[in-house]
Amino acid sequence: MRKLTSLLVVAFSLLVPLTAFGQTQNNYGYQCTIDSSLTDFENAKHWVEKITYQNGATTTINEVDTFPFLMINNNFIPNADIFIKNGHSLVPIRLITEELGGRTNWDAKTNTVVIDYKDKEIVLKAGDTNAVINGKAVVLPLAAQLVDTRVYVPLRTVAEAFGADIGYTIGIMPFKNPLISIDTRLKNVTKEQAIRVATNAMLQAFSTFLKNGTYADSSYASIQTLAEIKQKINRISYQGETAGYWILSGPYEILVDKSTGALFFKYGTKNVSGSYMEGIAPVDVNDMDVFARGYFLG
C-alpha cells in the first residue's frame, strides 16, 4: 500500500498526463471559440463554435444539432462520426479498435468484420444482431450497420467485450453535447484521493496567484474575488465522472485522471457581447495567471 501511495504522489506532483494507448496520444485538451464567420450575431440565431483540439484538428458545431464527442483513454478522437439510434451510440468499429491497439479484418463478400484485441476475437456481420465473442454467441441491442463502407456497432457491447469502462456524460462539453468515453487503463486514483490531490494543487496554485500584483492588488474587488476563489477551493467536491476522469467542482471544474492523477481545468466564459471561450487545459500550479480567466478577465 505504501508503494502504491508513493507512486501516486509522484504522479500527482508532476500534474501531467502519461502516454496513453492508441494513435491519438496526448490529445486531452481543446479550445472552443465562436466562429464569427458563421454565427448570426445580428439576429442571435444558431451560435456556431469552432473547436480546436490539441493535435490541431478542428470541429465546427452549432447549438441546434447534437454532436457526440468521443474520448478514448482520456484522449479526444476528433470527428469520430458517432450517431445515436434508438438510444444507443453506434461507433465505427475500425476506429475504436485501432485506437485501442487492436486489428480489424473486413470481408466484403460476407459483410463480416473480425476484430482481434489482445486475447479476444469478435465477429460481427453488417445487418445482423448476432455476434460471436470468443466463440460465444451474443445478441446485440442493434444490428451492426454498414454506412459508406464503414461498419458501425453499438458502443456498449463492444466496449464491454474489450473489458473497457464506458461513460456517457452530459454537461461538460459545448452546448451540453454528450461526451462518450472509453477507458481500458488501470484505475489508480479513488474519488477521495482525487479530492485531496485537487485541493492541495489548488492551494498551491492560489499561493502562486497571490504573487501576481496585476490581480492581487489589494483593491476591494480583488479582495472579494480572491475570497471567492479561496472559498471554492475549500469546498472542492465530487460533481460527476467520465470513464477516465473524476469531475470535481472548484474554482473551475477540475478533471482528475483516474489512472495518472493528472489535473485539468474545464473552463468556460460567455458574456452578452457574444464573446465566448471554453476548453480543457492542464493545470499548471506555477502559472501566475492561473485564476485570471473567468474571474478577472471576464
PyMOL commands that set and color helices and strands:
alter all, ss='L'
color gray80, all
select helices_A, chain A and resi 2-14+93-99+155-161+174-176+191-209+220-234
alter helices_A, ss='H'
color red, helices_A
select strands_A, chain A and resi 30-34+48-53+58-62+69-72+75-76+83-85+88-92+103-107+112-117+120-125+130-133+136-139+145-147+150-154+165-169+179-183+237-241+245-249+253-257+263-270+276-282
alter strands_A, ss='S'
color yellow, strands_A
deselect
rebuild
show_as cartoon
